[in-house]
């Protein structure tokens, strides 16, 4: 019974990741995820704009970045569906999520990351 419960939990998390990757992948393919939608932010001097908004705006300006990362997210999500390709899908998703983590750490202004940057 315990093994079946663990298997169900892993399967549920796997499907959550599939839906997550597919939804974000399609939002990138439609060029709707990135960009700054508040023009007042972009009218400020660049030194006054939070680095997150600058990065988010620049990611939105690159069609290649959106399509490439969107296709990788969709490919990884689709490969997670099938048992024969789940390992390859997991490796692709892991690399995409590692990139997202690096971007998040690099461009967010959470106090802990500011403390790390000031060293």
DOTOR-359496 format. One record per atom (N, C-alpha, C): atom name; y negated, x, z negated; residue number from 1; residue in three letters. Coordinates in Angstrom, 3 decimals, m for minus. Layout:
<"CA" <Y X Z> NUM "ala">;
...
// end
This chain:
<"N" <1.197 0.819 0.000> 1 "unk">;
<"CA" <0.000 0.000 0.000> 1 "unk">;
<"C" <m1.263 0.864 0.000> 1 "unk">;
<"N" <m1.256 1.944 m0.794> 2 "unk">;
<"CA" <m2.426 2.814 m0.876> 2 "unk">;
<"C" <m2.676 3.512 0.459> 2 "unk">;
<"N" <m1.606 3.935 1.141> 3 "unk">;
<"CA" <m1.737 4.601 2.434> 3 "unk">;
<"C" <m2.328 3.646 3.461> 3 "unk">;
<"N" <m1.881 2.396 3.449> 4 "unk">;
<"CA" <m2.422 1.408 4.390> 4 "unk">;
<"C" <m3.898 1.143 4.127> 4 "unk">;
<"N" <m4.282 1.133 2.875> 5 "unk">;
<"CA" <m5.676 0.924 2.525> 5 "unk">;
<"C" <m6.534 2.094 3.007> 5 "unk">;
<"N" <m6.049 3.307 2.849> 6 "unk">;
<"CA" <m6.765 4.493 3.338> 6 "unk">;
<"C" <m6.851 4.464 4.857> 6 "unk">;
<"N" <m5.745 4.117 5.537> 7 "unk">;
<"CA" <m5.746 4.013 6.996> 7 "unk">;
<"C" <m6.757 2.976 7.468> 7 "unk">;
<"N" <m6.819 1.845 6.769> 8 "unk">;
<"CA" <m7.780 0.805 7.131> 8 "unk">;
<"C" <m9.207 1.305 6.939> 8 "unk">;
<"N" <m9.454 2.018 5.858> 9 "unk">;
<"CA" <m10.782 2.564 5.603> 9 "unk">;
<"C" <m11.208 3.554 6.674> 9 "unk">;
<"N" <m10.282 4.427 7.074> 10 "unk">;
<"CA" <m10.584 5.398 8.130> 10 "unk">;
<"C" <m10.856 4.682 9.447> 10 "unk">;
<"N" <m10.050 3.677 9.755> 11 "unk">;
<"CA" <m10.250 2.914 10.987> 11 "unk">;
<"C" <m11.585 2.173 10.971> 11 "unk">;
<"N" <m11.946 1.593 9.831> 12 "unk">;
<"CA" <m13.225 0.886 9.724> 12 "unk">;
<"C" <m14.392 1.854 9.912> 12 "unk">;
<"N" <m14.316 3.023 9.290> 13 "unk">;
<"CA" <m15.374 4.020 9.466> 13 "unk">;
<"C" <m15.437 4.523 10.901> 13 "unk">;
<"N" <m14.289 4.666 11.527> 14 "unk">;
<"CA" <m14.239 5.105 12.923> 14 "unk">;
<"C" <m14.932 4.089 13.818> 14 "unk">;
<"N" <m14.677 2.802 13.623> 15 "unk">;
<"CA" <m15.303 1.770 14.439> 15 "unk">;
<"C" <m16.788 1.647 14.141> 15 "unk">;
<"N" <m17.167 1.860 12.903> 16 "unk">;
<"CA" <m18.595 1.884 12.573> 16 "unk">;
<"C" <m19.281 3.001 13.348> 16 "unk">;
<"N" <m18.666 4.174 13.390> 17 "unk">;
<"CA" <m19.223 5.309 14.120> 17 "unk">;
<"C" <m19.269 5.035 15.616> 17 "unk">;
<"N" <m18.254 4.369 16.134> 18 "unk">;
<"CA" <m18.238 4.020 17.563> 18 "unk">;
<"C" <m19.434 3.127 17.890> 18 "unk">;
<"N" <m19.619 2.077 17.121> 19 "unk">;
<"CA" <m20.731 1.149 17.368> 19 "unk">;
<"C" <m22.071 1.862 17.212> 19 "unk">;
<"N" <m22.184 2.691 16.190> 20 "unk">;
<"CA" <m23.401 3.466 15.919> 20 "unk">;
<"C" <m23.734 4.366 17.105> 20 "unk">;
<"N" <m22.752 5.125 17.573> 21 "unk">;
<"CA" <m22.995 6.063 18.672> 21 "unk">;
<"C" <m23.319 5.337 19.973> 21 "unk">;
<"N" <m22.603 4.248 20.241> 22 "unk">;
<"CA" <m22.872 3.503 21.467> 22 "unk">;
<"C" <m24.260 2.869 21.440> 22 "unk">;
<"N" <m24.657 2.309 20.312> 23 "unk">;
<"CA" <m25.971 1.656 20.253> 23 "unk">;
<"C" <m27.099 2.669 20.402> 23 "unk">;
<"N" <m27.001 3.804 19.737> 24 "unk">;
<"CA" <m28.036 4.816 19.885> 24 "unk">;
<"C" <m28.003 5.452 21.275> 24 "unk">;
<"N" <m26.818 5.614 21.836> 25 "unk">;
<"CA" <m26.710 6.164 23.186> 25 "unk">;
<"C" <m27.369 5.266 24.217> 25 "unk">;
<"N" <m27.119 3.967 24.122> 26 "unk">;
<"CA" <m27.729 3.035 25.075> 26 "unk">;
<"C" <m29.238 2.927 24.866> 26 "unk">;
<"N" <m29.706 3.051 23.625> 27 "unk">;
<"CA" <m31.158 3.010 23.411> 27 "unk">;
<"C" <m31.831 4.239 24.017> 27 "unk">;
<"N" <m31.123 5.357 24.043> 28 "unk">;
<"CA" <m31.680 6.544 24.698> 28 "unk">;
<"C" <m31.650 6.398 26.215> 28 "unk">;
<"N" <m30.592 5.801 26.757> 29 "unk">;
<"CA" <m30.519 5.623 28.212> 29 "unk">;
<"C" <m31.592 4.663 28.725> 29 "unk">;
<"N" <m31.982 3.711 27.913> 30 "unk">;
<"CA" <m33.044 2.785 28.316> 30 "unk">;
<"C" <m34.428 3.317 27.953> 30 "unk">;
<"N" <m34.475 4.536 27.436> 31 "unk">;
<"CA" <m35.719 5.219 27.058> 31 "unk">;
<"C" <m36.524 4.421 26.042> 31 "unk">;
<"N" <m35.826 3.772 25.119> 32 "unk">;
<"CA" <m36.524 2.924 24.149> 32 "unk">;
<"C" <m36.472 3.451 22.721> 32 "unk">;
<"N" <m35.808 4.586 22.480> 33 "unk">;
<"CA" <m35.710 5.056 21.107> 33 "unk">;
<"C" <m36.912 5.895 20.692> 33 "unk">;
<"N" <m37.315 6.821 21.519> 34 "unk">;
<"CA" <m38.353 7.768 21.144> 34 "unk">;
<"C" <m39.726 7.296 21.596> 34 "unk">;
<"N" <m40.726 8.013 21.158> 35 "unk">;
<"CA" <m42.100 7.705 21.511> 35 "unk">;
<"C" <m42.861 7.194 20.302> 35 "unk">;
<"N" <m44.154 7.399 20.329> 36 "unk">;
<"CA" <m45.027 6.914 19.264> 36 "unk">;
<"C" <m45.729 5.683 19.805> 36 "unk">;
<"N" <m45.518 4.564 19.145> 37 "unk">;
<"CA" <m46.035 3.297 19.663> 37 "unk">;
<"C" <m47.371 2.911 19.039> 37 "unk">;
<"N" <m47.899 3.746 18.172> 38 "unk">;
<"CA" <m49.204 3.506 17.557> 38 "unk">;
<"C" <m50.191 4.507 18.156> 38 "unk">;
<"N" <m51.048 4.035 19.042> 39 "unk">;
<"CA" <m51.968 4.928 19.739> 39 "unk">;
<"C" <m52.949 5.625 18.799> 39 "unk">;
<"N" <m53.209 5.044 17.642> 40 "unk">;
<"CA" <m54.147 5.681 16.717> 40 "unk">;
<"C" <m53.608 7.023 16.217> 40 "unk">;
<"N" <m52.295 7.159 16.171> 41 "unk">;
<"CA" <m51.703 8.442 15.756> 41 "unk">;
<"C" <m51.983 9.500 16.814> 41 "unk">;
<"N" <m51.818 9.123 18.075> 42 "unk">;
<"CA" <m51.980 10.103 19.151> 42 "unk">;
<"C" <m53.446 10.422 19.438> 42 "unk">;
<"N" <m54.377 9.650 18.894> 43 "unk">;
<"CA" <m55.796 9.923 19.099> 43 "unk">;
<"C" <m56.347 10.914 18.077> 43 "unk">;
<"N" <m55.546 11.281 17.093> 44 "unk">;
<"CA" <m55.968 12.244 16.069> 44 "unk">;
<"C" <m55.824 13.664 16.609> 44 "unk">;
<"N" <m56.553 14.606 16.020> 45 "unk">;
<"CA" <m56.316 16.013 16.377> 45 "unk">;
<"C" <m54.864 16.390 16.040> 45 "unk">;
<"N" <m54.263 17.211 16.859> 46 "unk">;
<"CA" <m52.841 17.511 16.691> 46 "unk">;
<"C" <m52.536 18.152 15.340> 46 "unk">;
<"N" <m53.492 18.893 14.788> 47 "unk">;
<"CA" <m53.263 19.518 13.480> 47 "unk">;
<"C" <m53.157 18.479 12.366> 47 "unk">;
<"N" <m53.674 17.277 12.595> 48 "unk">;
<"CA" <m53.635 16.217 11.580> 48 "unk">;
<"C" <m52.431 15.289 11.728> 48 "unk">;
<"N" <m51.692 15.436 12.803> 49 "unk">;
<"CA" <m50.553 14.555 13.049> 49 "unk">;
<"C" <m49.318 15.149 12.396> 49 "unk">;
<"N" <m48.566 14.309 11.724> 50 "unk">;
<"CA" <m47.314 14.740 11.106> 50 "unk">;
<"C" <m46.373 15.286 12.179> 50 "unk">;
<"N" <m45.680 16.369 11.881> 51 "unk">;
<"CA" <m44.817 17.012 12.869> 51 "unk">;
<"C" <m43.716 16.071 13.367> 51 "unk">;
<"N" <m43.299 15.123 12.533> 52 "unk">;
<"CA" <m42.300 14.153 12.964> 52 "unk">;
<"C" <m42.804 13.352 14.159> 52 "unk">;
<"N" <m44.064 12.879 14.103> 53 "unk">;
<"CA" <m44.608 12.079 15.192> 53 "unk">;
<"C" <m44.803 12.906 16.460> 53 "unk">;
<"N" <m45.189 14.161 16.290> 54 "unk">;
<"CA" <m45.333 15.038 17.461> 54 "unk">;
<"C" <m43.978 15.225 18.139> 54 "unk">;
<"N" <m42.958 15.528 17.343> 55 "unk">;
<"CA" <m41.611 15.717 17.896> 55 "unk">;
<"C" <m41.111 14.421 18.531> 55 "unk">;
<"N" <m41.290 13.311 17.845> 56 "unk">;
<"CA" <m40.811 12.020 18.348> 56 "unk">;
<"C" <m41.479 11.682 19.674> 56 "unk">;
<"N" <m42.781 11.979 19.780> 57 "unk">;
<"CA" <m43.512 11.746 21.027> 57 "unk">;
<"C" <m42.974 12.645 22.140> 57 "unk">;
<"N" <m42.749 13.913 21.825> 58 "unk">;
<"CA" <m42.256 14.838 22.854> 58 "unk">;
<"C" <m40.833 14.501 23.290> 58 "unk">;
<"N" <m39.980 14.066 22.366> 59 "unk">;
<"CA" <m38.637 13.634 22.755> 59 "unk">;
<"C" <m38.717 12.452 23.705> 59 "unk">;
<"N" <m39.673 11.574 23.470> 60 "unk">;
<"CA" <m39.845 10.424 24.343> 60 "unk">;
<"C" <m40.370 10.796 25.715> 60 "unk">;
<"N" <m41.070 11.912 25.822> 61 "unk">;
<"CA" <m41.622 12.345 27.110> 61 "unk">;
<"C" <m40.566 12.970 28.018> 61 "unk">;
<"N" <m39.428 13.369 27.457> 62 "unk">;
<"CA" <m38.401 14.046 28.241> 62 "unk">;
<"C" <m37.291 13.066 28.640> 62 "unk">;
<"N" <m37.303 12.671 29.887> 63 "unk">;
<"CA" <m36.261 11.782 30.395> 63 "unk">;
<"C" <m34.907 12.484 30.363> 63 "unk">;
<"N" <m34.883 13.766 30.701> 64 "unk">;
<"CA" <m33.627 14.512 30.694> 64 "unk">;
<"C" <m33.009 14.539 29.297> 64 "unk">;
<"N" <m33.810 14.816 28.276> 65 "unk">;
<"CA" <m33.302 14.859 26.905> 65 "unk">;
<"C" <m32.707 13.510 26.515> 65 "unk">;
<"N" <m33.408 12.436 26.828> 66 "unk">;
<"CA" <m32.925 11.101 26.494> 66 "unk">;
<"C" <m31.612 10.786 27.196> 66 "unk">;
<"N" <m31.544 11.059 28.475> 67 "unk">;
<"CA" <m30.335 10.731 29.237> 67 "unk">;
<"C" <m29.170 11.625 28.812> 67 "unk">;
<"N" <m29.417 12.916 28.650> 68 "unk">;
<"CA" <m28.337 13.839 28.267> 68 "unk">;
<"C" <m27.775 13.486 26.893> 68 "unk">;
<"N" <m28.644 13.291 25.912> 69 "unk">;
<"CA" <m28.137 12.973 24.578> 69 "unk">;
<"C" <m27.546 11.569 24.533> 69 "unk">;
<"N" <m28.125 10.646 25.287> 70 "unk">;
<"CA" <m27.570 9.296 25.343> 70 "unk">;
<"C" <m26.173 9.281 25.938> 70 "unk">;
<"N" <m25.977 10.025 27.026> 71 "unk">;
<"CA" <m24.649 10.092 27.641> 71 "unk">;
<"C" <m23.632 10.756 26.716> 71 "unk">;
<"N" <m24.050 11.803 26.005> 72 "unk">;
<"CA" <m23.138 12.451 25.064> 72 "unk">;
<"C" <m22.758 11.511 23.924> 72 "unk">;
<"N" <m23.724 10.749 23.432> 73 "unk">;
<"CA" <m23.421 9.802 22.353> 73 "unk">;
<"C" <m22.470 8.708 22.839> 73 "unk">;
<"N" <m22.696 8.211 24.034> 74 "unk">;
<"CA" <m21.821 7.173 24.592> 74 "unk">;
<"C" <m20.434 7.745 24.866> 74 "unk">;
<"N" <m20.373 8.928 25.460> 75 "unk">;
<"CA" <m19.085 9.556 25.741> 75 "unk">;
<"C" <m18.303 9.788 24.453> 75 "unk">;
<"N" <m18.956 10.335 23.446> 76 "unk">;
<"CA" <m18.288 10.565 22.166> 76 "unk">;
<"C" <m17.797 9.262 21.553> 76 "unk">;
<"N" <m18.624 8.236 21.591> 77 "unk">;
<"CA" <m18.232 6.943 21.049> 77 "unk">;
<"C" <m17.046 6.341 21.780> 77 "unk">;
<"N" <m17.052 6.429 23.108> 78 "unk">;
<"CA" <m15.941 5.885 23.891> 78 "unk">;
<"C" <m14.650 6.654 23.642> 78 "unk">;
<"N" <m14.753 7.960 23.514> 79 "unk">;
<"CA" <m13.551 8.760 23.262> 79 "unk">;
<"C" <m12.966 8.502 21.876> 79 "unk">;
<"N" <m13.793 8.053 20.948> 80 "unk">;
<"CA" <m13.290 7.718 19.616> 80 "unk">;
<"C" <m12.428 6.455 19.614> 80 "unk">;
<"N" <m12.538 5.659 20.647> 81 "unk">;
<"CA" <m11.801 4.388 20.694> 81 "unk">;
<"C" <m10.298 4.627 20.814> 81 "unk">;
<"N" <m9.927 5.577 21.640> 82 "unk">;
<"CA" <m8.520 5.780 21.971> 82 "unk">;
<"C" <m7.902 6.882 21.115> 82 "unk">;
<"N" <m6.696 6.645 20.636> 83 "unk">;
<"CA" <m6.027 7.626 19.775> 83 "unk">;
<"C" <m5.787 8.957 20.484> 83 "unk">;
<"N" <m5.542 8.913 21.782> 84 "unk">;
<"CA" <m5.263 10.147 22.528> 84 "unk">;
<"C" <m6.495 11.035 22.669> 84 "unk">;
<"N" <m7.694 10.443 22.599> 85 "unk">;
<"CA" <m8.924 11.209 22.819> 85 "unk">;
<"C" <m9.810 11.276 21.577> 85 "unk">;
<"N" <m9.286 10.823 20.443> 86 "unk">;
<"CA" <m10.124 10.746 19.241> 86 "unk">;
<"C" <m10.588 12.124 18.778> 86 "unk">;
<"N" <m9.797 13.151 18.924> 87 "unk">;
<"CA" <m10.200 14.490 18.497> 87 "unk">;
<"C" <m11.350 15.013 19.348> 87 "unk">;
<"N" <m11.248 14.866 20.659> 88 "unk">;
<"CA" <m12.330 15.297 21.546> 88 "unk">;
<"C" <m13.596 14.496 21.262> 88 "unk">;
<"N" <m13.443 13.178 21.060> 89 "unk">;
<"CA" <m14.594 12.345 20.721> 89 "unk">;
<"C" <m15.231 12.764 19.416> 89 "unk">;
<"N" <m14.408 13.108 18.431> 90 "unk">;
<"CA" <m14.931 13.538 17.136> 90 "unk">;
<"C" <m15.705 14.854 17.268> 90 "unk">;
<"N" <m15.224 15.755 18.103> 91 "unk">;
<"CA" <m15.931 17.025 18.302> 91 "unk">;
<"C" <m17.277 16.812 18.985> 91 "unk">;
<"N" <m17.319 15.921 19.975> 92 "unk">;
<"CA" <m18.582 15.619 20.653> 92 "unk">;
<"C" <m19.552 14.947 19.691> 92 "unk">;
<"N" <m19.061 13.956 18.945> 93 "unk">;
<"CA" <m19.918 13.249 17.994> 93 "unk">;
<"C" <m20.406 14.201 16.909> 93 "unk">;
<"N" <m19.553 15.088 16.446> 94 "unk">;
<"CA" <m19.954 16.059 15.431> 94 "unk">;
<"C" <m21.083 16.951 15.935> 94 "unk">;
<"N" <m20.991 17.401 17.183> 95 "unk">;
<"CA" <m22.049 18.255 17.722> 95 "unk">;
<"C" <m23.357 17.478 17.887> 95 "unk">;
<"N" <m23.269 16.223 18.316> 96 "unk">;
<"CA" <m24.473 15.408 18.464> 96 "unk">;
<"C" <m25.108 15.149 17.103> 96 "unk">;
<"N" <m24.292 14.800 16.123> 97 "unk">;
<"CA" <m24.824 14.534 14.789> 97 "unk">;
<"C" <m25.372 15.798 14.131> 97 "unk">;
<"N" <m24.796 16.949 14.444> 98 "unk">;
<"CA" <m25.337 18.215 13.929> 98 "unk">;
<"C" <m26.728 18.462 14.514> 98 "unk">;
<"N" <m26.896 18.167 15.788> 99 "unk">;
<"CA" <m28.211 18.301 16.430> 99 "unk">;
<"C" <m29.217 17.364 15.767> 99 "unk">;
<"N" <m28.814 16.130 15.492> 100 "unk">;
<"CA" <m29.705 15.167 14.847> 100 "unk">;
<"C" <m30.083 15.648 13.453> 100 "unk">;
<"N" <m29.133 16.211 12.730> 101 "unk">;
<"CA" <m29.422 16.734 11.394> 101 "unk">;
<"C" <m30.421 17.879 11.461> 101 "unk">;
<"N" <m30.259 18.769 12.428> 102 "unk">;
<"CA" <m31.185 19.891 12.586> 102 "unk">;
<"C" <m32.589 19.378 12.907> 102 "unk">;
<"N" <m32.681 18.389 13.790> 103 "unk">;
<"CA" <m33.983 17.803 14.117> 103 "unk">;
<"C" <m34.589 17.152 12.885> 103 "unk">;
<"N" <m33.776 16.422 12.137> 104 "unk">;
<"CA" <m34.270 15.749 10.937> 104 "unk">;
<"C" <m34.790 16.752 9.918> 104 "unk">;
<"N" <m34.047 17.797 9.687> 105 "unk">;
<"CA" <m34.469 18.818 8.722> 105 "unk">;
<"C" <m35.729 19.531 9.208> 105 "unk">;
<"N" <m35.810 19.765 10.506> 106 "unk">;
<"CA" <m36.927 20.521 11.058> 106 "unk">;
<"C" <m38.239 19.754 11.068> 106 "unk">;
<"N" <m38.187 18.446 11.264> 107 "unk">;
<"CA" <m39.415 17.706 11.521> 107 "unk">;
<"C" <m39.776 16.638 10.505> 107 "unk">;
<"N" <m38.979 16.431 9.485> 108 "unk">;
<"CA" <m39.383 15.462 8.472> 108 "unk">;
<"C" <m40.222 16.147 7.421> 108 "unk">;
<"N" <m40.962 15.372 6.695> 109 "unk">;
<"CA" <m41.855 15.946 5.688> 109 "unk">;
<"C" <m41.429 15.554 4.283> 109 "unk">;
<"N" <m40.159 15.341 4.081> 110 "unk">;
<"CA" <m39.691 15.063 2.741> 110 "unk">;
<"C" <m39.992 16.258 1.845> 110 "unk">;
<"N" <m40.310 16.025 0.599> 111 "unk">;
<"CA" <m40.699 17.139 m0.289> 111 "unk">;
<"C" <m39.686 18.267 m0.363> 111 "unk">;
<"N" <m38.401 17.953 m0.346> 112 "unk">;
<"CA" <m37.411 19.022 m0.449> 112 "unk">;
<"C" <m37.454 19.939 0.771> 112 "unk">;
<"N" <m37.706 19.360 1.958> 113 "unk">;
<"CA" <m37.764 20.187 3.153> 113 "unk">;
<"C" <m39.074 20.972 3.209> 113 "unk">;
<"N" <m40.140 20.411 2.650> 114 "unk">;
<"CA" <m41.385 21.170 2.555> 114 "unk">;
<"C" <m41.219 22.364 1.629> 114 "unk">;
<"N" <m40.483 22.163 0.546> 115 "unk">;
<"CA" <m40.242 23.272 m0.380> 115 "unk">;
<"C" <m39.431 24.361 0.297> 115 "unk">;
<"N" <m38.464 23.974 1.127> 116 "unk">;
<"CA" <m37.641 24.965 1.814> 116 "unk">;
<"C" <m38.457 25.726 2.850> 116 "unk">;
<"N" <m39.390 25.027 3.518> 117 "unk">;
<"CA" <m40.205 25.673 4.543> 117 "unk">;
<"C" <m41.189 26.666 3.938> 117 "unk">;
<"N" <m41.651 26.443 2.725> 118 "unk">;
<"CA" <m42.697 27.284 2.153> 118 "unk">;
<"C" <m42.151 28.627 1.642> 118 "unk">;
<"N" <m40.868 28.821 1.684> 119 "unk">;
<"CA" <m40.308 30.091 1.198> 119 "unk">;
<"C" <m40.605 31.241 2.101> 119 "unk">;
// end
